[in-house]
Structures are given as C-alpha cells and as structure tokens.
Amino acid sequence: MLPVVSQMGVLFFVVALGFAGAKCRVLDKDSNEMLSRAVIDLVLPCSILYSAISGEHLLSNVQTLLLMAVACIIAILLILLAWLLVKIFRIPADQAGVSKFMIIFTNATFVGFPVVRVIFGSSAVFFVAVFNMVFMLLAYTYGVALIGSREQKTRFSRNMLLTPMVISSVLAFVLYLANFKAPSFLVDALGFVDQMTSPLSMLTIGCALAFAPMKNILGAWRVYVMLLIRMLLFPIAFYYLMGLVIDNALILGVATIIVAMPAPASTTMFCAKYGGDQTLASSSVFISTLLSIGTIPLLCRILFV
C-alpha cells in the first residue's frame, strides 16, 4: 500500500503549503474565499466533464444506470448514518449541519480517484466518476442546505439546480450515456484545468487551518470519532451486507472504498461560500485525511487480501 500512503503524503504537502502561505501573508481569508469560489464554480465543473469524455466507454448504459442506483443507495445509508451519529454524540446544533455533510459526502474526487486507481486499476476510475455525479447533485442541493449558517440559512430552491456543479454533473452523465466523442482540443483543455483541482483544494484547506484557533481544533474530537466510524467500521459492515445483493466484485470494492474516504476537501470551500463553520471543516478534513493513511490500508488488508 506504499503508493496509497505516498498519495496521501502529496496531499499533505500541498495543505502545508497553503498553511505556510497564510502565515507568510501570501494568502488571507478574503483571497481564500475567492479561491474557494473559483474551484467550486470553475475548476470542479471542468473536472466532472473531463471524467465523462476522456475515458473509454467501459460500461453499457444499463450497467451505468445500475451503478447509479448503487450510488443512490449509498447516499441514503450515509444520510441515515449521519443523523444517527449526530444524535448519539450530541453534536451542538451549530456544528450538526457541517458534521452531517462530512459523514454523508466523502473525498472521492481528490483522494478516491488516485486510491481506486492504485487498488483496482485504471479501468475502475470511471466507477468513481459515476458515484461523484450522484453525490455532486446531492451536495449542491441537500448539502448546501445542511451547511448554511443560521444567519444565512440556505433552504432548497430551484436555483440550486442551476449551479455550475449541478449543470456539469447532469451534462457529464448525459454525454457518457450518449457516448459523445468530444474534439481532442476540448478534452485536452478540460484535462489541463482538471490538473488544478487537487492542488487548489488542498491550498484552501491549509489556508483555513492557519486562521483556526488550536483550541477549536482540539475541541472537535467527537466529530473526529464520528468520521473514524464512517471511515472504518461502516465500510466493513457495508461490504458484507451489500455483498449479499451485489454480485459484481469490482463495483462492491469501489463502493466500499468510496465510503471509506476522508471528509471531502470541498467542505471548507462550501463553508466559505455558504457561511458554515470553516474551522470545524478544515480541521476535520485535515484530521480525517491523516487518519486515512492508516484506515485505508487496514481496510484493504481486512477485506481484499
């Protein structure tokens, strides 16, 4: 699992770079907020489209729809798990929404793609893209409503369906089902932008951490325990229970790894845009990613070896 650990190390290096940039006053809170919006509204939509048009058409349309159904089942299970854990651990009301967001959504984009490629091979990467399409639609509707602060509490509205991320997710899915052959220059352009996704996202996390009081970081231990449960215990239970109804070992394996991912890097960017708790988001993303260096290899050892 050395390649997996190495990939985590690369992500931590960029987080440290963002932290150093904030401490050296190269970045500040305002610039970090603008950078977060640029990633969400410009860079990530390009990444989603690139994932749909850049690879081979490995699945039939029926298989793709079945894979989407599995992703929807996972989303429902994680919503129930988030509600249960928040109740059990008595998370304060002002942290409950962000905590639920980090339980429901995982870092399938920035950590999931490289980890799945290492474990299952490059042919499994599109499986992650299909899961991402489902969770992106959910994140920019239900997820936004969870994260909105009390002062600017965001409720579901039709306008949420018109964000760049939702539009690009739906368009990517349609393009894949239609087996659209994009011009090479468009694939190259989207691929060029796609390379910025992980570095810019990790930079925003590091910058937000630099402005977070240490006592607030250490005081969120209940949230970290919840994330550890979702990253280790829940995937094991999921693997054996869903294995009773899912015959395809590759789909089951990829789905298990997706739910075992750390908190999504986009949590910090969502909080910056919609008024959520950036300190809790940044520290939880950092701690959960750190924990994943041990939990993902351990999970693979238990389930796949």
Secondary structure, DSSP 8 states (H G I E B T S, - for coil): -HHHHHHHHHHHHHHHHHHHHHHTTSS-HHHHHHHHHHIIIIIHHHHHHHHHHSS---S-HHHHHHHHHHHHHHHHHHHHHHHHHHHHTT--HHHHHHHHHHHH---IIIIIHHHHHHHH-GGGHHHHHHHHHHHHHHIIIIIHHHH--STT-----GGGGGSHHHHHHHHHHHHHHTT----HHHHHHHHHHHTTHHHHHHHHHHHHHHTS-HHHHHTTHHHHHHHHIIIIIHHHHHHHHHTTT---HHHHHHHHHHHTS-S-THHHHHHHHHT--HHHHHHHHHHHHHHHHHHHHHHHHHHH-
